[in-house]
């Protein structure tokens, strides 16, 4: 399988999703359009699309003029019944691509937080085997209203729409299921000034939070990654 990976920000890798793709023998085509990499015109040469997160918001077309083309590409993958996965900013862009309303601000989460699955998730091929509630890493300020034809799969008290599906295999996850403990440690170092400005106690809390929530979050995240890869 050949998977197009669209990275939107420095130091936002695939984490556990990369491990699941490697297990499946996937050939990755990584594009960094924010650094000038061109996007494909359509989905013809790829079996799946992954859209990663970033610090920008999903309506920032002026600063990131490739966004409209990425939305069109997302719709083309869906129209060809090819798997799509959006994570954090990626989920917000997927929602936008299918007519969802982006809401900038007012949904601030950082650190491991609990999410709850909906009743529809019990029959979903990616989430059916997950616990009804589990901790997972979050880092976002924005949220969205679901597209009209989307199935809501998970939420919490900060962001009602934490996971959704459109059609057979187009998924958006607001939470960072790809971020296992090593990735969170790396982010905590790489983005330390940004984090400290808003969460000055994070450095002191990190080890305890990681010990308390990391094992369950990592297990849930890897299960989601493997199950999504199976939809390709």
ChimeraX commands (.cxc) that place a marker at each C-alpha (Angstrom):
marker #1 position 0.00,0.00,0.00 radius 0.5
marker #1 position 1.18,3.53,-0.76 radius 0.5
marker #1 position 0.16,6.13,1.82 radius 0.5
marker #1 position 0.34,9.89,1.33 radius 0.5
marker #1 position 1.31,11.64,4.58 radius 0.5
marker #1 position 0.73,15.39,4.74 radius 0.5
marker #1 position 2.71,17.03,7.54 radius 0.5
marker #1 position 1.58,20.56,8.42 radius 0.5
marker #1 position 4.08,21.62,11.09 radius 0.5
marker #1 position 7.61,20.92,12.23 radius 0.5
marker #1 position 8.19,18.00,14.60 radius 0.5
marker #1 position 4.79,16.38,14.14 radius 0.5
marker #1 position 5.59,12.81,13.21 radius 0.5
marker #1 position 3.56,9.64,12.85 radius 0.5
marker #1 position 4.37,8.08,16.23 radius 0.5
marker #1 position 2.33,4.94,16.80 radius 0.5
marker #1 position 0.61,5.34,13.45 radius 0.5
marker #1 position 4.04,5.02,11.85 radius 0.5
marker #1 position 4.60,1.78,13.74 radius 0.5
marker #1 position 1.28,0.36,12.51 radius 0.5
marker #1 position 2.01,1.39,8.93 radius 0.5
marker #1 position 5.45,-0.20,9.12 radius 0.5
marker #1 position 3.91,-3.44,10.41 radius 0.5
marker #1 position 1.68,-3.45,7.34 radius 0.5
marker #1 position 4.60,-2.84,4.99 radius 0.5
marker #1 position 3.27,0.50,3.79 radius 0.5
marker #1 position 5.24,2.70,1.40 radius 0.5
marker #1 position 5.05,6.27,2.76 radius 0.5
marker #1 position 5.05,9.39,0.58 radius 0.5
marker #1 position 5.72,12.26,2.99 radius 0.5
marker #1 position 4.88,15.79,1.85 radius 0.5
marker #1 position 5.57,19.02,3.74 radius 0.5
marker #1 position 3.46,21.57,1.87 radius 0.5
marker #1 position 4.07,24.26,4.50 radius 0.5
marker #1 position 7.71,24.07,3.38 radius 0.5
marker #1 position 6.81,24.14,-0.30 radius 0.5
marker #1 position 6.30,20.49,-1.20 radius 0.5
marker #1 position 3.63,20.09,-3.90 radius 0.5
marker #1 position 0.53,18.03,-3.22 radius 0.5
marker #1 position -0.64,15.42,-5.73 radius 0.5
marker #1 position -3.42,16.52,-8.05 radius 0.5
marker #1 position -5.59,13.58,-7.03 radius 0.5
marker #1 position -5.66,10.24,-5.23 radius 0.5
marker #1 position -4.70,8.16,-8.26 radius 0.5
marker #1 position -1.25,7.07,-7.03 radius 0.5
marker #1 position -2.06,6.49,-3.35 radius 0.5
marker #1 position -4.18,4.08,-1.37 radius 0.5
marker #1 position -4.69,6.28,1.69 radius 0.5
marker #1 position -4.18,9.80,3.01 radius 0.5
marker #1 position -2.98,10.92,6.45 radius 0.5
marker #1 position -3.27,14.59,7.45 radius 0.5
marker #1 position -1.29,15.42,10.59 radius 0.5
marker #1 position -1.66,18.17,13.19 radius 0.5
marker #1 position -0.14,21.60,13.69 radius 0.5
marker #1 position -0.24,24.81,15.63 radius 0.5
marker #1 position -2.26,26.72,13.04 radius 0.5
marker #1 position -6.05,26.74,12.76 radius 0.5
marker #1 position -8.04,25.05,10.01 radius 0.5
marker #1 position -9.17,28.35,8.45 radius 0.5
marker #1 position -5.68,29.83,8.05 radius 0.5
marker #1 position -5.73,29.83,4.24 radius 0.5
marker #1 position -3.91,33.18,4.01 radius 0.5
marker #1 position -0.87,31.85,5.87 radius 0.5
marker #1 position -1.17,28.30,4.46 radius 0.5
marker #1 position -2.51,28.73,0.93 radius 0.5
marker #1 position -2.32,25.01,0.19 radius 0.5
marker #1 position -5.26,24.31,2.52 radius 0.5
marker #1 position -7.99,24.58,-0.18 radius 0.5
marker #1 position -6.08,22.14,-2.42 radius 0.5
marker #1 position -5.70,19.76,0.53 radius 0.5
marker #1 position -9.46,19.90,1.13 radius 0.5
marker #1 position -10.11,19.05,-2.50 radius 0.5
marker #1 position -7.59,16.21,-2.34 radius 0.5
marker #1 position -9.30,14.86,0.78 radius 0.5
marker #1 position -12.63,14.79,-1.04 radius 0.5
marker #1 position -11.02,13.03,-4.01 radius 0.5
marker #1 position -9.66,10.27,-1.76 radius 0.5
marker #1 position -13.11,9.84,-0.22 radius 0.5
marker #1 position -14.77,9.83,-3.63 radius 0.5
marker #1 position -12.47,7.01,-4.71 radius 0.5
marker #1 position -13.28,5.06,-1.50 radius 0.5
marker #1 position -9.74,5.37,-0.21 radius 0.5
marker #1 position -8.97,5.63,3.46 radius 0.5
marker #1 position -8.40,9.07,4.99 radius 0.5
marker #1 position -7.17,9.93,8.47 radius 0.5
marker #1 position -7.01,13.40,9.99 radius 0.5
marker #1 position -5.42,13.96,13.41 radius 0.5
marker #1 position -5.98,17.15,15.47 radius 0.5
marker #1 position -5.64,19.96,12.88 radius 0.5
marker #1 position -6.05,17.18,10.33 radius 0.5
marker #1 position -9.44,16.25,11.81 radius 0.5
marker #1 position -10.50,19.89,11.67 radius 0.5
marker #1 position -9.50,20.07,8.01 radius 0.5
marker #1 position -11.34,16.83,7.24 radius 0.5
marker #1 position -14.44,18.23,8.93 radius 0.5
marker #1 position -14.10,21.41,6.86 radius 0.5
marker #1 position -13.66,19.41,3.66 radius 0.5
marker #1 position -17.08,17.85,4.11 radius 0.5
marker #1 position -18.96,20.97,5.19 radius 0.5
marker #1 position -18.38,21.00,8.95 radius 0.5
marker #1 position -18.10,24.34,10.73 radius 0.5
marker #1 position -14.71,25.13,12.27 radius 0.5
marker #1 position -14.83,26.91,15.63 radius 0.5
marker #1 position -11.62,28.71,16.47 radius 0.5
marker #1 position -10.83,28.84,20.20 radius 0.5
marker #1 position -12.91,27.87,23.20 radius 0.5
marker #1 position -11.89,24.21,23.31 radius 0.5
marker #1 position -8.57,24.17,25.12 radius 0.5
marker #1 position -7.09,20.83,26.14 radius 0.5
marker #1 position -3.51,19.89,26.89 radius 0.5
marker #1 position -2.20,16.67,28.39 radius 0.5
marker #1 position -3.82,13.29,28.84 radius 0.5
marker #1 position -7.59,13.62,29.06 radius 0.5
marker #1 position -10.40,11.12,29.07 radius 0.5
marker #1 position -12.64,10.53,26.07 radius 0.5
marker #1 position -15.83,8.50,25.85 radius 0.5
marker #1 position -17.02,6.48,22.88 radius 0.5
marker #1 position -20.54,6.86,21.53 radius 0.5
marker #1 position -22.96,4.01,20.94 radius 0.5
marker #1 position -22.15,4.17,17.21 radius 0.5
marker #1 position -18.49,3.46,18.01 radius 0.5
marker #1 position -19.44,-0.02,19.22 radius 0.5
marker #1 position -20.08,-1.03,15.61 radius 0.5
marker #1 position -17.25,0.98,14.09 radius 0.5
marker #1 position -14.40,-1.04,12.55 radius 0.5
marker #1 position -11.70,1.21,14.04 radius 0.5
marker #1 position -13.09,1.78,17.54 radius 0.5
marker #1 position -15.27,-1.24,18.32 radius 0.5
marker #1 position -12.57,-3.00,20.37 radius 0.5
marker #1 position -11.64,0.06,22.46 radius 0.5
marker #1 position -12.80,0.59,26.07 radius 0.5
marker #1 position -15.83,2.86,26.38 radius 0.5
marker #1 position -13.60,5.40,28.17 radius 0.5
marker #1 position -9.84,5.84,27.99 radius 0.5
marker #1 position -7.19,8.53,28.47 radius 0.5
marker #1 position -5.46,9.95,25.41 radius 0.5
marker #1 position -3.14,12.86,24.72 radius 0.5
marker #1 position -4.73,16.17,23.75 radius 0.5
marker #1 position -3.29,19.45,22.49 radius 0.5
marker #1 position -5.76,21.79,20.83 radius 0.5
marker #1 position -7.63,25.07,21.19 radius 0.5
marker #1 position -10.19,24.66,18.41 radius 0.5
marker #1 position -13.08,22.38,17.62 radius 0.5
marker #1 position -15.72,21.89,14.92 radius 0.5
marker #1 position -19.32,21.03,14.19 radius 0.5
marker #1 position -19.63,17.69,12.45 radius 0.5
marker #1 position -20.34,17.51,8.73 radius 0.5
marker #1 position -23.97,16.66,8.05 radius 0.5
marker #1 position -23.22,13.10,6.92 radius 0.5
marker #1 position -20.69,12.27,9.63 radius 0.5
marker #1 position -21.04,9.63,12.36 radius 0.5
marker #1 position -19.95,10.89,15.78 radius 0.5
marker #1 position -17.72,8.32,17.49 radius 0.5
marker #1 position -16.22,9.95,20.61 radius 0.5
marker #1 position -16.32,13.09,22.71 radius 0.5
marker #1 position -15.69,14.64,26.11 radius 0.5
marker #1 position -16.83,17.65,28.10 radius 0.5
marker #1 position -14.42,20.06,26.36 radius 0.5
marker #1 position -14.87,18.97,22.76 radius 0.5
marker #1 position -18.07,17.14,21.94 radius 0.5
marker #1 position -16.61,15.88,18.67 radius 0.5
marker #1 position -13.41,13.98,19.42 radius 0.5
marker #1 position -13.74,11.39,16.67 radius 0.5
marker #1 position -15.96,10.90,13.64 radius 0.5
marker #1 position -16.30,8.95,10.42 radius 0.5
marker #1 position -17.56,9.97,7.00 radius 0.5
marker #1 position -18.53,7.13,4.68 radius 0.5
marker #1 position -16.61,3.88,4.94 radius 0.5
marker #1 position -13.11,4.93,5.92 radius 0.5
marker #1 position -12.71,8.70,6.29 radius 0.5
marker #1 position -11.81,9.37,9.94 radius 0.5
marker #1 position -11.08,12.43,11.99 radius 0.5
marker #1 position -9.55,12.26,15.48 radius 0.5
marker #1 position -9.24,15.46,17.49 radius 0.5
marker #1 position -7.04,13.70,20.04 radius 0.5
marker #1 position -3.45,12.64,19.41 radius 0.5
marker #1 position -3.75,8.86,19.52 radius 0.5
marker #1 position -0.42,8.68,17.65 radius 0.5
marker #1 position 1.38,10.40,20.53 radius 0.5
marker #1 position 2.83,7.70,22.76 radius 0.5
marker #1 position 5.01,8.46,25.77 radius 0.5
marker #1 position 8.25,8.93,23.81 radius 0.5
marker #1 position 6.52,11.37,21.45 radius 0.5
marker #1 position 5.00,13.34,24.34 radius 0.5
marker #1 position 8.44,13.54,25.97 radius 0.5
marker #1 position 9.90,14.79,22.70 radius 0.5
marker #1 position 7.15,17.42,22.30 radius 0.5
marker #1 position 7.60,18.49,25.92 radius 0.5
marker #1 position 11.24,19.21,25.15 radius 0.5
marker #1 position 10.94,20.55,21.61 radius 0.5
marker #1 position 8.04,22.86,22.40 radius 0.5
marker #1 position 9.06,23.63,25.99 radius 0.5
marker #1 position 8.85,27.45,25.75 radius 0.5
marker #1 position 5.42,27.32,24.09 radius 0.5
marker #1 position 4.11,24.86,26.66 radius 0.5
marker #1 position 5.60,26.72,29.64 radius 0.5
marker #1 position 3.93,29.96,28.59 radius 0.5
marker #1 position 0.49,28.38,28.90 radius 0.5
marker #1 position 1.09,25.45,31.25 radius 0.5
marker #1 position 3.95,26.48,33.55 radius 0.5
marker #1 position 3.49,23.43,35.78 radius 0.5
marker #1 position 3.78,20.89,32.95 radius 0.5
marker #1 position 7.46,20.05,33.37 radius 0.5
marker #1 position 6.88,19.15,37.00 radius 0.5
marker #1 position 3.75,17.13,36.22 radius 0.5
marker #1 position 4.99,15.24,33.19 radius 0.5
marker #1 position 6.48,12.15,34.85 radius 0.5
marker #1 position 3.48,11.61,37.11 radius 0.5
marker #1 position 0.95,12.15,34.33 radius 0.5
marker #1 position 2.89,9.82,32.07 radius 0.5
marker #1 position 3.02,7.08,34.69 radius 0.5
marker #1 position -0.68,7.45,35.47 radius 0.5
marker #1 position -2.09,7.68,31.97 radius 0.5
marker #1 position 0.62,6.62,29.54 radius 0.5
marker #1 position 0.16,2.84,29.51 radius 0.5
marker #1 position -3.59,2.93,28.84 radius 0.5
marker #1 position -3.26,5.79,26.36 radius 0.5
marker #1 position -0.48,4.07,24.43 radius 0.5
marker #1 position -2.47,0.83,24.25 radius 0.5
marker #1 position -5.57,2.64,22.99 radius 0.5
marker #1 position -3.58,4.66,20.48 radius 0.5
marker #1 position -1.80,1.68,18.97 radius 0.5
marker #1 position -5.10,-0.21,18.72 radius 0.5
marker #1 position -6.65,2.72,16.85 radius 0.5
marker #1 position -3.64,2.99,14.55 radius 0.5
marker #1 position -3.67,-0.69,13.66 radius 0.5
marker #1 position -7.43,-0.76,13.13 radius 0.5
marker #1 position -7.35,2.28,10.84 radius 0.5
marker #1 position -4.49,0.80,8.79 radius 0.5
marker #1 position -6.67,-2.28,8.33 radius 0.5
marker #1 position -9.26,-0.12,6.52 radius 0.5
marker #1 position -6.80,0.77,3.74 radius 0.5
marker link #1:1,2 radius 0.2
marker link #1:2,3 radius 0.2
marker link #1:3,4 radius 0.2
marker link #1:4,5 radius 0.2
marker link #1:5,6 radius 0.2
marker link #1:6,7 radius 0.2
marker link #1:7,8 radius 0.2
marker link #1:8,9 radius 0.2
marker link #1:9,10 radius 0.2
marker link #1:10,11 radius 0.2
marker link #1:11,12 radius 0.2
marker link #1:12,13 radius 0.2
marker link #1:13,14 radius 0.2
marker link #1:14,15 radius 0.2
marker link #1:15,16 radius 0.2
marker link #1:16,17 radius 0.2
marker link #1:17,18 radius 0.2
marker link #1:18,19 radius 0.2
marker link #1:19,20 radius 0.2
marker link #1:20,21 radius 0.2
marker link #1:21,22 radius 0.2
marker link #1:22,23 radius 0.2
marker link #1:23,24 radius 0.2
marker link #1:24,25 radius 0.2
marker link #1:25,26 radius 0.2
marker link #1:26,27 radius 0.2
marker link #1:27,28 radius 0.2
marker link #1:28,29 radius 0.2
marker link #1:29,30 radius 0.2
marker link #1:30,31 radius 0.2
marker link #1:31,32 radius 0.2
marker link #1:32,33 radius 0.2
marker link #1:33,34 radius 0.2
marker link #1:34,35 radius 0.2
marker link #1:35,36 radius 0.2
marker link #1:36,37 radius 0.2
marker link #1:37,38 radius 0.2
marker link #1:38,39 radius 0.2
marker link #1:39,40 radius 0.2
marker link #1:40,41 radius 0.2
marker link #1:41,42 radius 0.2
marker link #1:42,43 radius 0.2
marker link #1:43,44 radius 0.2
marker link #1:44,45 radius 0.2
marker link #1:45,46 radius 0.2
marker link #1:46,47 radius 0.2
marker link #1:47,48 radius 0.2
marker link #1:48,49 radius 0.2
marker link #1:49,50 radius 0.2
marker link #1:50,51 radius 0.2
marker link #1:51,52 radius 0.2
marker link #1:52,53 radius 0.2
marker link #1:53,54 radius 0.2
marker link #1:54,55 radius 0.2
marker link #1:55,56 radius 0.2
marker link #1:56,57 radius 0.2
marker link #1:57,58 radius 0.2
marker link #1:58,59 radius 0.2
marker link #1:59,60 radius 0.2
marker link #1:60,61 radius 0.2
marker link #1:61,62 radius 0.2
marker link #1:62,63 radius 0.2
marker link #1:63,64 radius 0.2
marker link #1:64,65 radius 0.2
marker link #1:65,66 radius 0.2
marker link #1:66,67 radius 0.2
marker link #1:67,68 radius 0.2
marker link #1:68,69 radius 0.2
marker link #1:69,70 radius 0.2
marker link #1:70,71 radius 0.2
marker link #1:71,72 radius 0.2
marker link #1:72,73 radius 0.2
marker link #1:73,74 radius 0.2
marker link #1:74,75 radius 0.2
marker link #1:75,76 radius 0.2
marker link #1:76,77 radius 0.2
marker link #1:77,78 radius 0.2
marker link #1:78,79 radius 0.2
marker link #1:79,80 radius 0.2
marker link #1:80,81 radius 0.2
marker link #1:81,82 radius 0.2
marker link #1:82,83 radius 0.2
marker link #1:83,84 radius 0.2
marker link #1:84,85 radius 0.2
marker link #1:85,86 radius 0.2
marker link #1:86,87 radius 0.2
marker link #1:87,88 radius 0.2
marker link #1:88,89 radius 0.2
marker link #1:89,90 radius 0.2
marker link #1:90,91 radius 0.2
marker link #1:91,92 radius 0.2
marker link #1:92,93 radius 0.2
marker link #1:93,94 radius 0.2
marker link #1:94,95 radius 0.2
marker link #1:95,96 radius 0.2
marker link #1:96,97 radius 0.2
marker link #1:97,98 radius 0.2
marker link #1:98,99 radius 0.2
marker link #1:99,100 radius 0.2
marker link #1:100,101 radius 0.2
marker link #1:101,102 radius 0.2
marker link #1:102,103 radius 0.2
marker link #1:103,104 radius 0.2
marker link #1:104,105 radius 0.2
marker link #1:105,106 radius 0.2
marker link #1:106,107 radius 0.2
marker link #1:107,108 radius 0.2
marker link #1:108,109 radius 0.2
marker link #1:109,110 radius 0.2
marker link #1:110,111 radius 0.2
marker link #1:111,112 radius 0.2
marker link #1:112,113 radius 0.2
marker link #1:113,114 radius 0.2
marker link #1:114,115 radius 0.2
marker link #1:115,116 radius 0.2
marker link #1:116,117 radius 0.2
marker link #1:117,118 radius 0.2
marker link #1:118,119 radius 0.2
marker link #1:119,120 radius 0.2
marker link #1:120,121 radius 0.2
marker link #1:121,122 radius 0.2
marker link #1:122,123 radius 0.2
marker link #1:123,124 radius 0.2
marker link #1:124,125 radius 0.2
marker link #1:125,126 radius 0.2
marker link #1:126,127 radius 0.2
marker link #1:127,128 radius 0.2
marker link #1:128,129 radius 0.2
marker link #1:129,130 radius 0.2
marker link #1:130,131 radius 0.2
marker link #1:131,132 radius 0.2
marker link #1:132,133 radius 0.2
marker link #1:133,134 radius 0.2
marker link #1:134,135 radius 0.2
marker link #1:135,136 radius 0.2
marker link #1:136,137 radius 0.2
marker link #1:137,138 radius 0.2
marker link #1:138,139 radius 0.2
marker link #1:139,140 radius 0.2
marker link #1:140,141 radius 0.2
marker link #1:141,142 radius 0.2
marker link #1:142,143 radius 0.2
marker link #1:143,144 radius 0.2
marker link #1:144,145 radius 0.2
marker link #1:145,146 radius 0.2
marker link #1:146,147 radius 0.2
marker link #1:147,148 radius 0.2
marker link #1:148,149 radius 0.2
marker link #1:149,150 radius 0.2
marker link #1:150,151 radius 0.2
marker link #1:151,152 radius 0.2
marker link #1:152,153 radius 0.2
marker link #1:153,154 radius 0.2
marker link #1:154,155 radius 0.2
marker link #1:155,156 radius 0.2
marker link #1:156,157 radius 0.2
marker link #1:157,158 radius 0.2
marker link #1:158,159 radius 0.2
marker link #1:159,160 radius 0.2
marker link #1:160,161 radius 0.2
marker link #1:161,162 radius 0.2
marker link #1:162,163 radius 0.2
marker link #1:163,164 radius 0.2
marker link #1:164,165 radius 0.2
marker link #1:165,166 radius 0.2
marker link #1:166,167 radius 0.2
marker link #1:167,168 radius 0.2
marker link #1:168,169 radius 0.2
marker link #1:169,170 radius 0.2
marker link #1:170,171 radius 0.2
marker link #1:171,172 radius 0.2
marker link #1:172,173 radius 0.2
marker link #1:173,174 radius 0.2
marker link #1:174,175 radius 0.2
marker link #1:175,176 radius 0.2
marker link #1:176,177 radius 0.2
marker link #1:177,178 radius 0.2
marker link #1:178,179 radius 0.2
marker link #1:179,180 radius 0.2
marker link #1:180,181 radius 0.2
marker link #1:181,182 radius 0.2
marker link #1:182,183 radius 0.2
marker link #1:183,184 radius 0.2
marker link #1:184,185 radius 0.2
marker link #1:185,186 radius 0.2
marker link #1:186,187 radius 0.2
marker link #1:187,188 radius 0.2
marker link #1:188,189 radius 0.2
marker link #1:189,190 radius 0.2
marker link #1:190,191 radius 0.2
marker link #1:191,192 radius 0.2
marker link #1:192,193 radius 0.2
marker link #1:193,194 radius 0.2
marker link #1:194,195 radius 0.2
marker link #1:195,196 radius 0.2
marker link #1:196,197 radius 0.2
marker link #1:197,198 radius 0.2
marker link #1:198,199 radius 0.2
marker link #1:199,200 radius 0.2
marker link #1:200,201 radius 0.2
marker link #1:201,202 radius 0.2
marker link #1:202,203 radius 0.2
marker link #1:203,204 radius 0.2
marker link #1:204,205 radius 0.2
marker link #1:205,206 radius 0.2
marker link #1:206,207 radius 0.2
marker link #1:207,208 radius 0.2
marker link #1:208,209 radius 0.2
marker link #1:209,210 radius 0.2
marker link #1:210,211 radius 0.2
marker link #1:211,212 radius 0.2
marker link #1:212,213 radius 0.2
marker link #1:213,214 radius 0.2
marker link #1:214,215 radius 0.2
marker link #1:215,216 radius 0.2
marker link #1:216,217 radius 0.2
marker link #1:217,218 radius 0.2
marker link #1:218,219 radius 0.2
marker link #1:219,220 radius 0.2
marker link #1:220,221 radius 0.2
marker link #1:221,222 radius 0.2
marker link #1:222,223 radius 0.2
marker link #1:223,224 radius 0.2
marker link #1:224,225 radius 0.2
marker link #1:225,226 radius 0.2
marker link #1:226,227 radius 0.2
marker link #1:227,228 radius 0.2
marker link #1:228,229 radius 0.2
marker link #1:229,230 radius 0.2
marker link #1:230,231 radius 0.2
marker link #1:231,232 radius 0.2
view
